Amino acid sequence: RTVAKYRDELNILPSHMRKSY
């Protein structure tokens, strides 16, 4: 899958989980 879609999925996660990536 594309990076754009991957980042879009991370956008759904809470901010503290986004920092893990």
PERA-V702184 format. One record per backbone hydrogen bond with DSSP energy under -1.0 kcal/mol. NH is the residue of the N-H (numbers start at 0). CO is the residue of the C=O. If there is no record, write none. Layout:
BEGIN
[[NH & CO] [NH & CO]]
END
This chain:
BEGIN
[[5 & 1] [6 & 2] [7 & 3] [8 & 4] [9 & 5] [10 & 6] [17 & 13] [18 & 14] [20 & 17]]
END
